[in-house]
Amino acid sequence: MPLHIPPAPAPALRSVLAALGSPTAVHEAHTPTLRAHQGPMTAELPLPVHVLDRVIAGGRPPRTRLTAWRFLIRGGDRYVAAADTRLTPDGWAFSHFFEGPYVAATERALRQAESLGPIGPAYQPRLLSVPELYMLTLWLHGAAGADPAAGLPAAADLLIPLAPAPPGIAAYRPHPVSELLPVLTHRLTPPALAGEAAA
């Protein structure tokens, strides 16, 4: 399916490029692969990171909030790390470098999404985090031209859980929001509140 990766705010990209060009920032990062890489590195595939919160039983839509812009850091022919930026009173600024399973998982999920074939309109890729479940998904938003900082998961949007996924949720399996959101709501709703919603 066609993906329309939204442009990141210019200050976010500039801050990451400045950090990549700073030996101190790279050396102090807890990213052995990034520190060991020899040669130029680039910041690619900017994705807005939204956090899912206000998940309430009873059919009310959840809320999301933009918390970061994430860039995959390419060194040579592979991604060696990722960089997050955060919103400060002065605008977007570099936050930190990191590595780990979500770097490769994000790349794999993006490739998978592109290979799904034409399933309707183009999608805008985002990341959707569910902190309470230690879960990160690739969120394919159906409004490709939408403001990447706004919007809620629509029923027809797709979520692709990244590995490692929570027990009982298959990583890399595309789920319509209308299918996966009730599962997340059930897991996140305290038993007492779930009983009240069912009453």
N, C-alpha and C positions, 0 to 999 in steps of 0.2 A: 504494500500500500504506500502511496506517496506520503512522505513526512515533510512538514514545513517547520524546521527548527527556527524558533523566533530569535531575532538578534538580542543579545544581552545588552543591558545598559552600558554605554561606552565607559563610564567610570569603573564599572565592575571589571571589564576586560583590561583596562589600563592598569588597575591595581594588581591583577594576577600577573600580567606581563612584567610589571615592575618587580614583583616578588620573585618571579622566575629569574630575573636578571640580577637579583641580589644574592651573592654568595652566602651572606649571613642568614637570610630567610630560608634558603634551601638547606644549608648546613644544620640549622636548628630544627628543621622539620623531623618528625618521628616517622620518616619514610626512607628506609634503607635503599630501596630501589631508585628513588629519585636522587638521593645523595650520591649513589654510585654511578649514575648515568653520565657518560661522557658524550659531549656534543650538544647541539642545539635542541631546545624543547619548545613546543608550541602548545597553546591553550585552544582546545577545539570542543565542538559539540556542547555549547552552552545550554543548560537546561534549568528552568525555574524549579525550585524545590518548594513544594507546598506541604504543610502539615495538616493532617485530618484531625479535627477536633469537634467537640459538640456532637458526638455521635449519640443519639438518643433513640430508644425504642419508641415505636408508635408512628413511624412513617415520616416524621419531620426530617427535612434534608439536613445533612451534616454541614458543618462550616469548614472552610479551608482558609489557610492564611499563608501568604508567601513569606518564607523565612530566609531564603538564600538563592543565589545563582551558583550553579556548579559547572565547572569546566573539567573535561578530561585532558590530562597532560600527556601529549605524545612525545616520546623520545625515540627517534629512529622509526622502526616499523611497528611499534606497539605503544599502548598506553601504559605508562609507568606509575601514574598516580592521578589524583584529582585535586582540585582546588575549590574551596568554598569562599564566597564573599558574603558579607552581611550588610544590612542597611544600618547606617549610623546617622546621627543628626546632620552630618555633612554629606550624606549620600552613600553610595555603595563603596565598600572598602574590602580589601583582602582580609580573610579570616584565618584560614589555615590550609595546609596541604595534608593529604592523607592517602593511604593505600589500603588494600585489603580486598575482600571478595566482591564488594559492590562496584569496584572499578571495572573488573572484567564482566561482571553480571550486567552492568548498564550497557556496555558495548554489545554484549551478546543479545540483550533484549531489543536494542535498536536495530541490529541486523535482522533479528527475527521479525520485527514489525515491518521492516521494509520488504521482507520476502513473503508476507502473508497474501500478497496479491491485492487487486482492487476490491476492497470491501467498502464500497460507498465513497464518500468524499475523502479528501486529504485530512490528515490528523496533525495536531500540534503536540509534539512530545513534551511531557513534563515529568517530574518525579513527585510522587505522593508518598509521604512518610506517615506511618502509623506508630508513633513512639511506644504506646502502651503494649503493642504486640511485637516490638522490635522488627518491624516490617517496612520494607521499601518496595514500591512498585513503580514501573514505568506507566504513566498515565497518558493515554492517547486521547486527547481532547478533540471532539468532533468539529469544533469551531476553529479551523486552522488559522484564521486571521484575527482571532480574539486577542485582547490584551493579556499577555502571559502572566500578569500579576493578579488577574481577577478571574472570577468564574468558579462555579461549583461543578463537581462531577455530574454529568448528565447521564441518564439511564442508558443511553446508547454508546457512551464512551467506553473504551476498553482499558482494563488494568492488567498488567503483566507483572506478577510478583517476581521480584529478583531473589536469587539464591544468596544466602540461606533464607528460606521462607519459614514461617511458623509451622509447627506440626499440623498436618491435615490440609495444608494449602499447597498445591503443586506449584513449584517455581516454573517460570517460563510458559505457563499455560494462560493464554489470553482469556479474560473473563469480562463479559459486559458488566458495567457498574451495577446494573439492576440485579445481577446474579451474585456478585461478590459482596456488595455492601450489606445485604442482610446477614451474611455470615459474620462480617466484621462487627456489625451492630450487636449480634447475639453474644459474641465473645467479649465485647466491651461494656455490655450493660450488666450492672449488678443484679443478682437474682431477684431482689425485692422489687427493683424497678421494672424488670422484665415481667414479673407477675402483675404489677399494676397496669402495664401497657396491655396485657392480654385480657384484663378484666373488662 
